[in-house]
Amino acid sequence: MELADREVEVAQLRWALSSRVWIEQAKGVLVATGGVSPDEAFQRLRAQARSSSRKLADLAQEVVQEAQRERIAALAVDDARVRAAEARAREAEQALQAAQTGLARRTAALDRARDGLDERERAADQRNHLADQRDRDADARDQTARDSE
């Protein structure tokens, strides 16, 4: 009979230890979310358990599990926000790349236009130089013709 008593005692101790773990975790949840001291958290748990005619350990387990569900839901929302932000970042990166490609094309077109303008200016300068030379030659012929008269 002593073995059976010991087995019952061990089972009761295991239950008590498990209950204590739930209670401590629930106190931690209340401290973290409610901004109360550990003693106040325990008093709240005890008062709520009494008012609802429930065991303190059962209520504590429910508080902890609800906090876990809320945390998982918050993480899911955060994950969704992160995925949405990453999608926006990818879209912005694509838009930036498109803008950079467009800018490179416009820069190349501008460079070609400047090269064409430079070439036309050089041709105009050559024409002006040749015209100036013809004018000097004509002036020199005129001068020679006047001198010979």
Secondary structure, DSSP 8 states (H G I E B T S, - for coil): -HHHHHHHHHHHHHHHHHHHHHHHHHHHHHHHHH---HHHHHHHHHHHHHHTT--HHHHHHHHHHHHHHHHHHHHHHHHHHHHHHHHHHHHHHHHHHHHHHHHHHHHHHHHHHHHHHHHHHHHHHHHHHHHHHHHHHHHHHHHHHHHT-
